[in-house]
Amino acid sequence: MSEMLANHYFLVRNFLPAKTLFEKILIKEDSNKNIKKKLIICCVITGEIKRALELFTSLIEEDIDVILNTDLNSEDCPCPELIGQIENHNNFFNSESEYLIGLGILWLYCDLHQSLKYFNKVLVLAPDNNQYLKITSILRKRLSEDNPDQYN
């Protein structure tokens, strides 16, 4: 029942209560990739970038396809509209790195190239950050798998 309510909040773009409920569900179902997928978006939009990044890194290490195979229409994914709002209002986050991370995360639901572009910018700001190195490595690896001729 709480998952249905969380999904309802998510669909109507009421991300704070959706996030709260998804967090509670994840405690009981810590391997539920679809909950993590939605919770990541909720965390980005509610400004919890550290939590979003933690979940995002864990999920793409485990199964990047969960995010890459998002059907924007049938899943009513909010990322395209959220990306537009964020890109047009740069003051959405507290810092440039949060801005770039948020966009890098959201873009992966829509476009691997764009996501990598933003994470490369994050890496310029913090070139020794192991988490950012790990993310860009995973994204580059997947990109080379999808386009082997381009990278050989």
Secondary structure, 3 states (H helix, E strand, C coil): CHHHHHHHHHHCCCHHHHHHHHHHHHHHCCCCHHHHHHHHHHHHHCCCHHHHHHHHHHHHHHHCHHHHCCCCCCCCCCHHHHHHHHHHCHHHCCCHHHHHHHHHHHHHCCCHHHHHHHHHHHHHHCCCCHHHHHHHHHHHHHHHHHCCCCCC
